[in-house]
Amino acid sequence: MRIVFFGSPTEAAASLESLIAAGHDIAAIYSQPDRNSGRGRNKTATPVKAFAL
């Protein structure tokens, strides 16, 4: 099955991992943009983006 995946949090990354492990064809992945976080206000990727890359 071809799937377009939408998600950003850690739970969504686990779901994406399960879909890939089940052999589904992931056609595209959409996630929130990187955000500034921490004291240095460095850009941080969402868990889904980090997993996908």
C-alpha atoms as one frame of an Amber mdcrd trajectory, in Angstrom:
protein
   0.000   0.000   0.000   1.324   3.480  -0.890   1.132   5.850   2.080   1.634
   9.581   2.573   2.638  10.015   6.231   1.918  13.126   8.334   3.442  13.408
  11.814   6.045  15.081  14.015   6.207  13.748  17.615   8.135  10.755  18.917
   5.027   8.543  18.800   4.612   9.326  15.100   8.216   8.270  14.427   7.473
   4.903  16.052   4.368   4.522  13.858   6.383   5.369  10.743   9.006   2.805
  11.704   6.275   0.151  12.080   4.799   0.984   8.670   8.208   0.664   7.019
   8.905  -2.614   8.844   5.547  -3.959   7.611   6.678  -3.364   4.029   4.404
  -0.453   3.112   5.552   1.948   0.386   5.938   5.404   1.957   5.413   7.849
  -0.924   5.987  11.045   1.103   6.541  12.222   4.669   5.313  15.585   5.986
   6.435  17.004   9.330   6.480  20.330  11.168   9.376  22.663  10.303  12.529
  22.662  12.428  12.169  24.768  15.575  14.551  26.738  17.729  15.116  25.030
  21.073  17.514  25.004  23.994  19.575  27.809  25.430  21.455  28.409  22.186
  18.160  28.496  20.265  19.589  26.034  17.747  17.317  24.558  15.104  16.149
  21.083  16.096  14.481  18.603  13.739  11.304  16.771  14.715  11.671  13.081
  15.652   9.967  12.055  12.390  12.382  14.119  10.283  15.372  12.768  12.200
  14.152   9.188  11.620  13.382   9.775   7.931  16.792  11.226   7.173
